[in-house]
């Protein structure tokens, strides 16, 4: 039984020769697009479960593909690109990409990121009120967080921040996305403010706050809540 259909959008034949059998080995059916136009048509006609997208396409920039897809589709988009500038990652994520992976890449990491993106999209469709991350449980309706069974005392804003990260578990979120969602558009540039709250949360939920493994920093971009 297939784990889902994944559209690979890249103009390098070598990438497709590598990706198709690798995806098949992990239970996915691979679809191929060499241009942005082909990708948009295939998403519309085949409705894949996820898209792995290169930014350097012959007919349009990959960020334009993300922008156009997000006008009507919520399909998970993983950007796979040799562009490693932070501004490229931030633009792609702000446009609606679910993750960004640099070339060259390890297949194990790519598959883990793909699974996380698919889990996140399933949660969005039918969000469970109780979210678990290792020893931490987040009860959204009751505004209650426990660690190894012991209730944690979080401020309302700390809880809102943790709940937002948890709803997007495994997804890299930019500072701007987090600040806009938790504090509002007027605070989109208050990255130091966010850093303070993340530090407070880590002190309460991380086994070792100095070496966090739950709230992970994406350097220059934002944060990611680790996915199981």
VENJO-V695694 format. One record per pair of residues at least 24 apart in sequence whose ideal C-beta (glycine too) atoms are under 7 Angstrom apart, sorted by the first residue. I is the first residue (numbers start at 1). J is the second residue. D is the distance in whole Angstrom. If there is no record, write none. Layout:
I_J_D + I_J_D
//
This chain:
2_27_6 + 2_28_7 + 2_29_5 + 3_27_4 + 3_28_5 + 4_28_6 + 4_49_3 + 4_50_7 + 4_118_7 + 5_29_5 + 5_31_6 + 5_46_7 + 5_48_4 + 5_49_5 + 6_30_6 + 6_31_7 + 6_48_6 + 6_49_7 + 6_50_5 + 6_52_6 + 7_31_4 + 7_33_6 + 7_39_6 + 7_42_6 + 7_43_7 + 7_48_4 + 7_51_5 + 8_32_6 + 8_52_5 + 9_33_5 + 9_39_4 + 9_51_6 + 9_52_7 + 9_53_5 + 9_54_6 + 9_57_7 + 10_54_4 + 11_35_7 + 11_57_6 + 11_58_5 + 22_107_5 + 26_111_5 + 35_59_5 + 36_60_4 + 36_62_7 + 36_64_7 + 36_65_4 + 39_65_6 + 40_65_7 + 40_68_6 + 40_69_7 + 43_69_6 + 43_73_6 + 43_75_6 + 48_75_6 + 49_118_6 + 50_75_6 + 50_76_4 + 50_78_7 + 50_114_6 + 50_117_6 + 50_118_6 + 51_75_6 + 51_76_7 + 51_77_5 + 52_78_5 + 52_80_5 + 53_77_6 + 53_78_7 + 53_79_5 + 53_80_7 + 54_80_6 + 54_81_6 + 55_79_6 + 55_81_4 + 55_83_6 + 55_88_7 + 56_81_7 + 63_91_6 + 63_92_6 + 63_95_6 + 66_92_6 + 66_95_4 + 66_96_6 + 66_97_5 + 67_95_5 + 70_95_6 + 70_96_4 + 74_121_7 + 76_117_4 + 76_118_6 + 76_121_5 + 78_113_6 + 78_114_6 + 78_117_6 + 80_105_7 + 86_220_4 + 86_221_6 + 89_221_6 + 90_174_5 + 90_221_6 + 93_172_6 + 93_174_5 + 93_221_7 + 94_174_6 + 94_176_6 + 94_177_7 + 98_171_5 + 99_171_6 + 99_172_6 + 100_172_6 + 116_170_3 + 116_171_7 + 116_227_4 + 117_170_7 + 117_171_7 + 119_170_7 + 119_227_7 + 120_168_6 + 120_169_6 + 120_170_6 + 120_171_6 + 123_167_7 + 127_167_7 + 131_166_5 + 133_166_7 + 133_169_7 + 133_214_6 + 133_225_7 + 133_226_7 + 133_228_7 + 134_214_7 + 134_228_7 + 136_205_5 + 136_214_7 + 138_162_6 + 138_163_6 + 138_166_5 + 147_205_6 + 152_204_5 + 152_205_7 + 154_204_7 + 157_197_7 + 158_197_6 + 158_200_6 + 158_201_6 + 161_197_6 + 161_201_6 + 162_201_6 + 165_215_7 + 165_223_7 + 165_225_4 + 166_225_6 + 168_225_7 + 169_225_5 + 169_227_5 + 170_224_7 + 170_227_3 + 171_224_7 + 172_218_5 + 172_221_6 + 172_222_7 + 172_224_5 + 173_222_5 + 173_223_6 + 173_224_7 + 174_221_6 + 174_222_4 + 175_222_5 + 177_222_7 + 178_222_6 + 178_223_7 + 198_223_6
//
